[in-house]
Amino acid sequence: MTWPLTEWTWGPFWLPGLYDVDTNWPSIKFVLISSIFFFFRFRSGAPPRIFYSKKRLDGKVAIVTGSNSGIGKETVRDLARRGCRVIMACRNMKEAHKVKDEIVEATHNKEIFVFKLDLSSFKSVRQFSEDFMSAESRLDILIHNAGYGNAFDKQVSVDGIEMTMATNHYGPFLLTHLLMPILKKTQNPRIVVVASDLYKFAKINLKNLNPKNGIPLYLYYVSKNANIMFTLELAKRLEGTGITANCLHPGMVDTGIWKNTPFPLTYPMAFLRKFFKTPFEGAQNTLSVALSDDIEGETGKYFVEMRPEKLQEKVMNEENNRILWEQSVKMKRLDGKVAIVTGSNSGIGKETVKDLARRGCRVIMACRNMKETHKVKDEIVESTHNKEIFVFKLDLSSFKSVRQFSEDFMSAESRLDILIHNAGYGNAFDKQVSVDGIEMTMATNHYGPFLLTHLLMPILKKTQNPRIVVVASDLYKFAKLNLKNLNPKNGIPLYLYYVSKNANIMFTLELAKRLEGTGITANCLHPGMVDTGIWKNTPFPLTYPMAFLRKFFKTPFEGAQNTLSVALSDDIEGETGKYFVEMRPEKLQEKVMNEENNTILWEQSVKMMLITLFGYQLPWHDNNDSYTGTKIVALFVLFLYLRYYSASKVRMFFTKRRMEGKTVIVTGANSGIGKETAKYLASLGARVILACRNMDAASKAKDEIIRDSKNSNVVVRKLDVSSMKSVREFASEINRSEQRLDVLIHNAGYANTFTKLLSRDGIEMTMATNHYGPFLLTHLLIDLLKKTENSRIVVVSSYLYKLARLNLNKLNPIGTLPAYLYYVSKNANIMFTRELAKRLQGTGVTANCVHPGLVDSGIWRNVPFPLNIPLKFIIFCFFKTPWQGCQTTVFCAVSEQLEGVSGKYYEYNRETKLEDYVTDEEKNAKFWEASAKLVNDWYIPFFRDDQVHVYGKIFSIIVFFLVTRYLSAIKVRYFYPKRRMDGKTVIITGANGGIGKETAKFLAKLGARVIMACRNLDAANSVRDEIIKETQNPNVIVKKLDLSSFRSVREFASEINRSEERLDVLLHNAGYANTFKKEVSEDGIEMTMATNHYGPFLLTHLLIDLLKKTDNSRIVVVASYLYKLARLNLNNLNPIGTLPGYLYYVSKNANIMFTRELSKRLEGTGVTANCLHPGLVDTGIWRNVPFPMNLPLKLINYLYFKTPVQGCQTSVFCAVSEELDGVSGCYYEYNRETKLENYVTDEKKNATFWDASVKLVKLTDSDPKI
């Protein structure tokens, strides 16, 4: 599987993308976007389900792979608590032993053992299996939990397998096989495979099960397909054995698998991980599938949140699952085989040797630079542990060296299974000749390999089914070999490089022909544009553009994949004389397939060998005059190559079907795709109606089509699809003049970047032209289509539909950015086609839509200056021509494959899966009805045309703010308590504003007696009145409390102890923050620490007896996630002089450490203590941020911060929730317990801090003790 660069667009409204031409699966950008929405689905919905079971596992044995962290660690912990004997199978032994000790201490189960297992290494898997089988007599539960994920860094295992697939599929596959004997000896064992719902975003390519050139992030999704397919096939094969096999989706979990997220994705990922499950929550589904009695005997199922869920068809195909199983069994090894790789001390050759070595092959590195080659050999031996790598001297430009190498090899080896002609020489302008007097490029790239092949033929013929692989290049297309000058010493070297690639291919074809019946195959290939050492000879000033272009080239690792495929793939066993591009055979140009020319090249090459034997050298001289001209040629060729590289992605449509007697309408047919579509169909004999707005341009196009197609049955009709009147007039004329309509092609399209326009019907121009016009036209012509047998409707949509969503509440989006609306209109095209196909079932009319590719058509003419300048270059280099762009349209209009097929979406002449949001039948039906109403009603525009631009800008800005605000709000988890608080007393510090005020209001609504402990009594009294008014609860009182003053704290506590009989909840909410202004309290303590820690610390002590008197009382401390930005310094607990902005974070460390130690000291008293992060909330605490920093903060506050109502939810949850009865010492975010960093859970450090705080607040012997 390869991921070449295939689509580019320009500007702030388009994104660069990558596309997989093997599978037509989504670009990486879309996979990432899809994943983000996927995360939200599984985190911000219902709370995770917890597996509650008292089941014991004494005497049972379980293996959990990857169990030194994350889900695996929590799974082991739970199994250990149940008395199970657990084998932790891990790669990192040091970390695993630490975790084992932690679990043993926590569970008091000493039956936890650590075994070494690296699932990416078959050797390690086999060793683990041997060790386990010799130590254990049973295996009740095998949990395949370990997983590997990476975003972009491509790696291969020691066995030469792509790392993600090796770890996630092949390792578990082999391990299961090796442990099968002990599983079968055990009664009713279970195999549990941790897969993922991310399998839905990829499809496994059964023709490439070692996709080393794929994007690792995408391959992670592929591996999850493999997990599920393996589980289903395993369950099928184990029927009747008593062994069950099931797989599951654990949810999106914050585990170590995300540690490989690269910069800058680390930032959004850090944000997204806030919405992930904890490892504890993630382990629940695993435990349910492993232990639940409810699924006893169930097998071959997929579980999500402890419930079986239906799988997608792509992983339930039994034939595909069988193929995956069989291919996994025979993942190719090369032990005992011998290979030669020329030019293997760098680039593609080096990576090829590395892969062959990993497979156990004996490899001969044939190189000119011995010093460098020995260094590379040592590197490969060290990384692959294969010592069967040998270095032989070979300079392909010297016939003497070639002969010496052949002699040395033939005397040392008895077989040759693979001969890879990889070495290549390229230069731009510097002309050189070999020691044999032959032009250096041709000598190295053709004559040397030609002679070497001849000399090694005896040993090749002795070996069974050997392969010869020639690394050529698609650059052969830019030159032609001159058979009259096969030693072109005066040619431009850059051009001669292309010539030598012609020679490579012609030699391979002739060689394959001459070797028929010998069992030896010969094939050549294009490795792609690869960033190798061959470019080191690029001269100044071309070095600069080349440095830029090399950013888009493949890495040597990626470039080696096609070589390895041709050398090793079982799919091409016996194939010979073929040319491969991206692991697929590709048709060659005629110039290299002429058998007579190939024979001439062969015979002339033989003569060249004979001439040089006698020391004869052809004359050679310099020609420096061509230097300037060659630069121009080089640049021209470079542009041609980029142009070709884009074109090479096109799938051309060739049909034998004729269209005589058929009538076709093509809208927007005066240029671009439409014109080429009309020309193609006219060449097939169809009557073509060009439906166009610009009649002059249409008439010219008509004349051109008639001239090129020799078909005079081409007519022009006036149609402006943005005008409902024009659409009706056109349809009326067609219904009068035509007897049949075989194909209606909605090709016309409109796009603009910034200029906002309305149609004459008051409809936004993009939607009017791209959707509403075609919608109405289809309705008006439907009877004519139904009259015609097997008629078709083809809608030209675009892959760009994925960049937007259609808003059913705004179907005439006047004022929205037109560039964005183009994407919206492409959604509309697809949704219309889907609903149309559904409504036309049984009528004989089919409807399909297409993505033509990014095409250089007139639709880009509205891109304004200066964006049009880079766009022109990008269009030239990467966009299809209109002729190439029309191929999928014609395919859908003509192909016999689509007879009776309807409601599909095609790219590159292949059906492609659509996103769920355009296949929602209910939504599509609503859109249909709304469209029908809009095109039939008289529409009154909201604004005059001259108002649209201004209002649109304002509207866009408002929408942006609202959307951003909404995205922030969706993170909130609201708390809806069933419990009332009547008769209970609550103290809330800092309750006159922000979170404290809203917390007081919430608790007052629940019937509590609320004591507002505040510094500002005026503000507090005002808030009290507001709360009483809103809650109708008069039991709200205000007390004076300044937490920064120990005197005030003592006075407040004394008053509370005198006046109150009970205290059910003490909620430490008050907080102080400043940015730069340094202050100290009246007690001489730094103000932030005094208010946020020492005041609450003293107050808790002074009220502890009242809390202990009250049953099930609670202490709640409002801390913050920002504690992670600082560390508490035990040597400086009164940090006067330190930046207050930093000390706020320090005080949040103090809050958590205090809560943890308090909880520990209160064990058995009935009083619990928990702390929480309320989220970033727009409260008064930010009022001390100075100008000008407060300006951006206000915007950030508005867009991303919670409201105080939202911020109080976790505080109320911790104060009221029945879930927290008896729970103490925990930290909560979004109403869920969250793991704390180690530096705030250190018990020794927390105790030290407690003792120091006691001294600092000056607690006396007469004060209450905790």
Secondary structure, 3 states (H helix, E strand, C coil): CCCCEEECCCCCCCCCEECCCCCCCCCHHHHHHHHHHHHHHHHCCCCCCCCCCCCCCCCCEEEEECCCCHHHHHHHHHHHHCCCEEEEEECCHHHHHHHHHHHHHHHCCCCEEEEECCCCCHHHHHHHHHHHHHHCCCCCEEEECCCCCCCCCCCECCCCCEHHHHHHHHHHHHHHHHHHHHHHHCCCCEEEEECCHHHHHCCCCCCCCCCCCCCHHHHHHHHHHHHHHHHHHHHHHCCCCCCEEEEEECCCECCHHHHHCCCCCHHHHHHHHHHCECHHHHHHHHHHHHHCHHHCCCCCCEEECCEECCCCHHHCCHHHHHHHHHHHHCCCCCCCCEEEEECCCCHHHHHHHHHHHHCCCEEEEEECCHHHHHHHHHHHHHHHCCCCEEEEECCCCCHHHHHHHHHHHHHHCCCCCEEEECCCCCCCCCCCECCCCCEHHHHHHHHHHHHHHHHHHHHHHHCCCCEEEEECCHHHHHCCCCCCCCCCCCCCHHHHHHHHHHHHHHHHHHHHHHCCCCCCEEEEEECCCECCHHHHHCCCCCHHHHHHHHHHCECHHHHHHHHHHHHHCHHHCCCCCCEEECCEECCCCHHHHCHHHHHHHHHHHHHHHHHHHCCCCCCCCCCHHHHHHHHHHHHHHHHHHHHHHHHCCCCCCCCCCCCCCCEEEEECCCCHHHHHHHHHHHHCCCEEEEEECCHHHHHHHHHHHHHHHCCCCEEEEECCCCCHHHHHHHHHHHHHHCCCCCEEEECCCCCCCCCCCECCCCCEHHHHHHHHHHHHHHHHHHHHHHHCCCCEEEEECCHHHHHCCCCCCCCCCCCCCHHHHHHHHHHHHHHHHHHHHHHCCCCCCEEEEEECCCECCHHHHHCCCCCHHHHHHHHHHHCECHHHHCHHHHHHHHCHHHCCCCCCEEECCEECCCCHHHCCHHHHHHHHHHHHHHHHCCCCCCCCHHHHHHHHHHHHHHHHHHHHHHHHHCCCCCCCCCCCCCCCEEEEECCCCHHHHHHHHHHHHCCCEEEEEECCHHHHHHHHHHHHHHHCCCCEEEEECCCCCHHHHHHHHHHHHHHCCCCCEEEECCCCCCCCCCCECCCCCEHHHHHHHHHHHHHHHHHHHHHHHCCCCEEEEECCHHHHHCCCCCCCCCCCCCCHHHHHHHHHHHHHHHHHHHHHHCCCCCCEEEEEECCCECCHHHHHCCCCCHHHHHHHHHHHCECHHHHCHHHHHHHHCHHHCCCCCCEEECCEECCCCHHHCCHHHHHHHHHHHHHHCCCCCCCCCC
